[in-house]
Amino acid sequence: MYQWRKFEFFEEKYASKCVIPEDDHDHDVDVKNEGKKIDCCSSGRGKVVTGFDDGTVCLFDRGLKFNYAFQPHSSSVLFLQQLKQRNFLVTIGEDEQLTPQNSALCLKVFDLDKMQSESSSTASPDCVGILRIFTNQFPEAQITSFLVLEEVPPILLIAIGLDNGAIYCIKGDIARERITRFKLQVENHSDKTLSSITGLGFKVDGQSLQLFAVTPSSVSLFSLHDQPPRRQTLDQIGSGLNSVAMSDRSELIIGRPEAVYFYEVDGRGPCWAFEGEKKLLGWFRGYLLCVIADQRTGKHTFNIYDLKNRLIAHSVLVKEVSHMLYEWGNIILIMTDKSALCIGEKDMESKLDMLFKKNLYTVAINIVQTQQADAAATAEVLRKYGDHLYSKQDYDEAMAQYIHTIGHLEPSYVIQKFLDAQRIYNLTNYLEKLHEKGLASKDHTTLLLNCYTKLKDVEKLNLFIKSEDSIGELKFDVETAIRVCRAANYHEHAMYVAKKAGRHEWYLKILLEDLGRYEEALEYISSLESSQAGMTIKEYGKILIEHMPVETIQILIRLCTEDGDRRGHSNGLYVSMLPSPVDFLSIFVHHPQSLMEFLEEYTNKVKDSPAQVEINNTLLELYISNELNFPSVSQVNEGGGYLSGASAKSMNLSAQSNSSLAGHKSSEEEKVRFQRREKGLCMLKSAWPPEAEHPLYDVDLAIILCEMNAFREGLMYLYEKMKLYKEVIACYMQSRDHEGLIACCKRLGDSVKGGDPSLWADLLKYFGELGEDCSKEVKEVLNYIERDDILPPIVVLQTLSRNPFLTLSVVKDYIARKLEQESKMIEEDRHAIDKYQDDTLAMRKEIQDLRTNARIFQLSKCTACTFTLDLPAVHFMCMHSFHLRCLGDNEKECPECAPEYRSVLEMKRNLEQNSKDQDRFFHQVKNSKDGFSVIAEYFGKGIISKTSNGSTSVLRSGSAPSSSGFGG
């Protein structure tokens, strides 16, 4: 063991005497310390307890300052143990022998928290239990060892080893005398000295309880959880007294002259060859404590061994040691002369400083690891060791130490040291470990990949990139890895990372921009989920449409329809969940022909798309435009903005249109444009069915497109659908299509079919201002104006007089017919006037006659029953006569004339009511061919009369009340 290094990791703190002070008079015990011998010691709960051969027990506080003493036994204290869970003291000592049959030895339990006064000057702890150790069943023998195990309070398990190889066990609550006793026996030996119990040790493992028992000739293990307890022999060699201890892992430690042995429950474990007689053995905080006697010099040495690190943590020459204790974080050695030596462990910082000064970094590392120092402290030691090796240019070993600091030491500290190209291998190793532990940043990933590419180490690059768990655990930044691999032309590696990490946009970027593998890119997009495929096509669709338009359109159709057949008959909710073709319009910005094909195929499959209006708007612009360009007008925001967009575009397109029309067009281009226009007109009609109030496209936009691109057929169809008939004929007027213009007026100007007859007036005005000879057309127009009596002749003449190329012959026949018609009407009106005047004179004469002359009633029969008229009878002024009985209750009006009279009154009331309905009057005036005739009719019927005081009154001509008759 001379090879083990010695260090001073412990220091002697103080030396004292474990004696009762001479000036302490607070007790009755014998204060003379001379001649007293310490027979036993124990420690725990912040105090040290010593038992003397005169039966006295002393308690010492921190620093071995005497606290108090008491005398539990009259003769001597052989064994004692301070319990840890409760402040109890268990002692074995000799008392007065009451009878020869009873042993003087007894066991006592004291409660140190309860003091009882024995006299005015002394106090002692309360003795809660006294127990005789030896009984008839358990005969007396010499006690050689003693051990107490605290189970669940207040249960104690006491093991008492005897010189005959027996172990008396007492279990239970001694204070309440609820105990059980049992006996354990090691192998009998003919020589009693070889069977004496020299050491005991409990091992508790869950519910398992075992007891080690050591004799000079054996090591045994009793399984106390078995009934009866089972014994097994672990070794045929034992040890003497004071050479037995238990480690903190419940290992049995035995010291023999040649070595120190460790025992587990299954037998002997490791041994350490420390020469010399082992006077005392102990275990403290992972250290082995030995008091070894040198056989040559007879001197005693106290050694503290760090078995894990194979070093002697402290070594000091001592006097003869009788007891070894551990309290207050110190080791306490009590000598046979009652002196005491306290040894304490130095703090970690002091130990490390000592080692660093000697450049013993490996020892420092082992110490911090074995003593379970915090990770930061361990990393600091490793860093210093790495710096030391780096200064010695041992870069490989230095890096090995730096790698152990990962997670605690800032990586930049290490990286800066190894950035030199000559040490790139070490740097690569460090960066690899950073990534393995998931602590690498984007910069670290960049640096590592750059290292691989500079070293051209494809194998390591493959291992880093393609390891099964690397991406799953995100041990590097994916985007950084892809970017660096792309920059170094390791495209396959970059694609592998992108695919494994699900970074589809990067995978496609490499395929399309770096490698140009368009077909593979389309296959990859087809394998993605719908949402992911949609996003990737939006980003890279322009490239794909340029190189593989047909295949790209098919993928878009699948995305937007999922299942074409089912989609065509699906409900609106399902349709709305799928991507809209409008979302992908931007990828066709340079390929309008492909856009048109895509939208046509989509509309053929889907009839109820939520974006149908937007799709139709886009298609209309593609169809109607003179040149097939990407739609711009239809992409203006909805809600206004078409006109402004159109005006800007119109100037552009008009210039283009003029130049294109002026230039020579190939027949093929004209044919294609004609086909597109045909499709556009077909869509204008099909997307606005007769039963629909609004079309499936924006009407304003369609009109703008037709006007901008001079698409007259579409424009006229839209005007006609919107009942803007005047705009329809304006189109014919602009093109000077007189035949079409008249045909249109025939179709749209027929009031019987819901047309607008005023169109003929506009048409006449057009020809009147035409400035050329249009006699034929004017004659035809005049026929329709005459037929429907649309305009007065004077207006016709005034309108046509503006055209100098028209002669009187054009209107001669029309004027002649109108004059003849007017003459007939005048003659008819004169006859009507004469008739009304004659009727009026007759009525006035009759009224006058009724007022001034008597009437002679000559009827002899009743008008009602035709019987002879007799009294009482009633004669009416209308010359009808009735029996009074035939009239019933109605005597005031003639039954024969009353219905006619009532109808006249009802008509009068209706006229009076109509005079108050101004809306009706103006509506009739507006819709009548001759408004003056309506006004004249109102005056003629007396509906409109002179106003008085702001109110309109009804003419009362002919409405003076007259008696309907009188009774006779």
Secondary structure, 3 states (H helix, E strand, C coil): CCCCEECCCEEEEEEEECCCCCCCCCCCCCCCCCCCCEEEEEEECCEEEEEECCCCEEEEEHHHEEEEEECCCCCEEEEEEECCCCCEEEEEEECCCCCCCCCCEEEEEEEEEEEEECCCCCEEEEEEEEEECCCCCCCCCCEEEEEEEECCCCCEEEEEEECCCEEEEEEEECCCCEEEEEEEECCCCCCHHHHCCCEEEEEEECCEEEEEEEECCEEEEEECCCCCCEEEEEECCCCCCCCEEECCCCCEEEECCCCEEEEECCEEEEEECCCCEEEEEEEECCEEEEEEECCCCCCEEEEEEECCCCEEEEEEEECCEEEEEEECCEEEEEECCCEEEEEEECCHHHHHHHHHHCCCHHHHHHHHHHCCCCHHHHHHHHHHHHHHHHHCCCHHHHHHHHHHCECCECHHHHHHHCCCHHHHHHHHHHHHHHHHCCCCCHHHHHHHHHHHHHHCCHHHHHHHHHCCCCCCCCCCCHHHHHHHHHHCCCHHHHHHHHHHHCCHHHHHHHHHHHHCCHHHHHHHHHHCCHHHHHHHHHHHHHHHHHHCHHHHHHHHHHHHHCCHHHHHCCCHHHHHHCCCHHHHHHHHCCCHHHHHHHHHHHHHHCCCCCCHHHHHHHHHHHHHCCCCCCCCCCCCCCCCCHHHHHHHHHHHHHHHHHHHHHCCCCHHHHHHHHHHHHHHHHHHHHCCCCCCCCCCCCHHHHHHHHHHCCCHHHHHHHHHHCCCHHHHHHHHHHHCCHHHHHHHHHHHCCHHHCCCCHHHHHHHHHHHCCCCCCHHHHHHHHHHHHHHCCCCHHHHHHHHCCCCCCCHHHHHHHHHHHHHHHHHHHHHHHHHHHHHHHHHHHHHHHHHHHHHCCCCCCCCECCCCCCECCCCEEECCCCCEEEHHHHCCCCCCCCCCHHHHHHHHHHHHHHHHHCCCHHHHHHHHHHCCCHHHHHHHHHHCCCCCCEECCEECCCCCCCCCCCCCCCC
